[in-house]
Amino acid sequence: MTTAADRALAALAAAHHGIIRLDDAIANGLGRDERRRRLSAGAWVAPYKGVYRLAGAPVTWRGELLSACWAGGERAAASHRSAAALWEFPGRRTDVTEITCPRWRRAQHRGLIVHETKVLDPADVTMVDGIPVTTPERTLLDLGAVQRRLVVEMALDNALRRDLTTHVALRGLLQRLGRRGRNGVGCLRAILDERVPEQAVPESEMETKLRRVLRGNGLPDPVPQYEVLDHGRFVARVDFAYPDRKIAIEYDSYQEHTGKLALVHDSARRNALLALGWTPLTATAEDVRQGGSRLAAAIRQIARRAG
């Protein structure tokens, strides 16, 4: 028999990935015996003590993540790679459930990773899809503890492109939390120290990888999304540039450079750059995969001629 309490809890669960809390059941008048009956009958499933999934609700990664957050207490939040998944950052994972909370006093669960810390300020937690999650800034810092530096850099560029954060906000986080020894601080600080905040951001993950490859070959950082002007008149915007040597680098994305119209457009841009004394170069995914040594050699050769 479906009661008014069951209907109210079903509506609540529908808005929370099929999940309700013990407090929700109590607030709707369900005592211990009534809760046990629903568990015994299979109407509810308890992924964690004090957290219930209603029967019929699909088992989803978001539901599992919210269950873990609620089980971790009021100050628990999705973090690290789970937070990256909610923000749709590179470095995300949905095959594990990763949270941060002050203390985890519950049983271990397969696929659950808990980071215990007393340093999780309310300012570092927000909500995404009804799930408490670390802010983009805190997520980027935490990613530095569990992912390679290149992955964190790609996630940072992703966040900047989408206006989810700023250099100022990230520097503020480091100033507040950046004591020595905190996991992820060194990685995020090193990436920011290499950046010029006023510069544009690479428009894709592959472009971020390309910049890292050029840096790894001993070249200075190129200027991303550089606008070439002719006496103030816009000529072209190139993926990367070394303006002092008039070297323009375009990443050749198959998806963005196919078809007759694209070919005509690219040819016109290339001719306009050549007419102004620029040397356009094309970088490919193969250049990135192979470490960029041939591309770096070509850049150095052109730079010597220009010099």
N, C-alpha and C positions, 0 to 999 in steps of 0.2 A: 504494500500500500504506500503510495506516494503522499507524503505529508506536505504541509505548507513550508516546513523547515527544509525538506528535500528540494522543493522547487526553488526556494531562495538560494540554497547552496549550489544548485545546478546553474543558476544564473550567474552566481559569483565565479564558479569554476569556468564557465564559458568565456569569461573575460580574463582568465588567468591560466590559459593553456591546460584546462581540465583539473587544476590543482586547487585545494582548499587547505586551510590550516586548522589546527585544534581550536584556536581562539574563535574561528568563524563558526565551527560547530557548536561550541558553548554559547556563543552570542545568539545563536538561533534555537537555543533551548534543548540541545541534544546532550543528555547526560552520558556517563560512562557506559552504562548498560546498553543504551541505544546505539552508541558508537560501535561497541563490540558486536552487536547484532549485525550492523551493516558490513563490518569487516568479515564476519563469519559467513555472511550470505554472499560475499563477493561483490556487493554493491560499491564498496570502497576498497582501494589497495593502498597500503602504507609504504611508500618508498623509503621514508625515514620516520622515526618516531615523532608523532605530532604533526605530520604532513600527510595528506591523503590525495589520491587521484581517483576521480569518480569512474566507475566502470563504464565502458563505452567511449570514454575519452581516449583519443589516440595517444600512444606513447611517442612523444617527440623530444628532440634534443632540447628545445626551449622549455618544455615542461619539466624535464629532468634537471635542467639548470636552475629553474625557479625553485623546484623542490629543495635542491641543495642549499640555495641561498636562504630560504625560509628555515631550513633545519639548522643553519649556522647562526641564526639569531638576527636581531634587528640591525646589527652593523655588518652583516655579511653581504658580499657583492660578487658578481661574476667578474673575473679578472684575467690577466695574462692572455692566453690564447683563446679562451672562451669570450673574453671581452672583445678581443680583436675580431672574432666571428660576428658578434653583435654589431660592431662598428663597420664590418666588411673591410677589414684591413688585411694586407698581406701578413702571413704568419698565423692566420686563424686556424683553429681546429674545432671540429664538431664531433670528433670521435672520442673526445674526453670531456669531462665536466670539471672546470677549474674555477675555484672561488678563493676569496680572501676573507678572513674573519679574525677577530681577536683570539678566539680559542675554539678548537673543535673537540668536543667531549663525546662524540658519537662513534659508532662502529665504522670501520673502514668499508668502503664500497668500491667494487671494481669500476675502473674508469673515472673515479673521482680523485682529483688532486686538490688538496687544501693547503693554502699558504696562511700560516698563522702570523699575525702582526698586530701590534697595538697602535701602529702608525697608519691609520686609514681615516683621514679626516672626512667629516661629512661633505666638505667642499670637493672632495675627490670622488664622490659617488653621485650618479644621476640615474635616470630610468630610460631604458630602451625596450619597447614592446612589453611594458609592464614588469620588466626584470631589473632589479638593482644591479648596476654595472659601474665599473670605474670609468671616470671621464676619459675623453680621448688623450689628454695629457698624461694622466696616471697610467693608462693602458700602454702608451708608448714607452714610458719609463719601465714598467714591469716587463714588457716584451724584451727589453735589453737583457733581462736575467735568464731568458729561456730560448731566445732565438739568436741567429747569427746577426752580425752588425748590418750586413747588406739587407736582410729582411726588415730590420728595424728602420733602416733608411728608406726603404720602399714604403713602409707603413707611414712614416713621417710625411713623405711627399704626398701620399694618398690623402692624409688628413689635411694637409695644407691646401691641396687642390680643391677639396670639397668645403673649405672654410670651416672645418671642424675645430681648428685651433690656429694659433699664431706663434711666431717666434717669441713674442713678448710673454705669452701665457706659459710657454714651455720653460723659458728662462725663470719665470716666477716660481714655477713648480720646483725647479732645481735649487733655487735659492731657499725654498722652504723645506725641501726634503733631501737636498743633495749632500748629506754628510758622507764622509768617507766610509766605505764598506757597505753602503746600501746597494743591493743588487740592482743593476740596470742603470745606475747613475752615470758611471763612467762611459758606458756606451752612448747614451743619449747626449751627454755633454760633449763627447768627441765629435759626434755628427754635427751638432749645432756650431761648434767652434770652427768647423770647416765651411760654414755657410755665410753668405752675404744676405742678411734678412731682406734687403730691398729687391733682390733678384727674383725673377719669376721661378716657377717650379716646373720641373720636367712633367710632361703631359701623360706619361705612361710608366709602368714598372720597368719596361725594357729600356727606356731612356735613363731611368735612375741607374740601372745596371751598367749602361754604356758609360755614364759619367764615372762610375766606380772603376770600370775597366781602364779608362784613360788615366785616372789618378794612379791606378796600380802599375801603369807603365811609366810612371815618373813624370807625366805631363801635368801642368797646372790645371785647375778646374776650369772648364770652358763656361761661358755664360749661357745659361739655358734660355730658350724662347727669346732669342735676340732679334730685335727689329732693325733691319738694314734700311737706312734712309738715304735719299739722294737730294741734298739741299733741302732737307725737311720733308720731302715727299716720301711716303711709304713705298718701299719696293718689295720687301719680303720679310717674313718672320721665319727664322730657321731654328731647328731644334737646339743646336749648340753653336757657339761661335768663339773664335779667338779674334776679337775685333782688331787688335794691334797688328795682326798678321793677315787680316782679311781672309780668314779661313772659316768657311761655313760647313757644318756637319749636319746631315739629315739622316735620321734613322729610317731605313726603308721598311715600312710595314706593308706587307702584302695586301692587307685589307684596305689600307688607305691609299694605295698607289696602283690601282687596277682600273682598266677601262680607258676608253679613248679620251674622255673629258679630263680625267686625271692626268693622262700622259701629256696632253696639250698644256694643262696648267703647270705641271712640273717643268716641262721644257721651257715655257715662257719665264718662269721664275729663275731657272738656271741661266738662261741667256741674259736676263736682266742683271744677275749677280756678276756674271763674267764681264759684262760691259762696264761695270763699276770697279773692276780689278779684283773682285773676290774670287777665291778658289773654292768651289763647292765639292765636298766629298760625301760619299754615301757610306753609311755604316749599316751592317746587316746583323741579323740574329746570329749568323755564323761567326762574325767578328767577335761578338760578345762571348759566345760559347768557347771560342779558341783563345780567349784572353786578350784579343785586340792588338797583338804585337805588330801585325802588318799595317793596321790602321794607324797606330802610333808612329811607325816608321815613316809613313806617308806624310803625316802631320809635321814631323820634324824636318823632313826634306823640304816641304813647302815653306816652313818657317825659316829655314836657312836661306832659301832663295829670296824670301821677302826681306830678310835681314840684310 
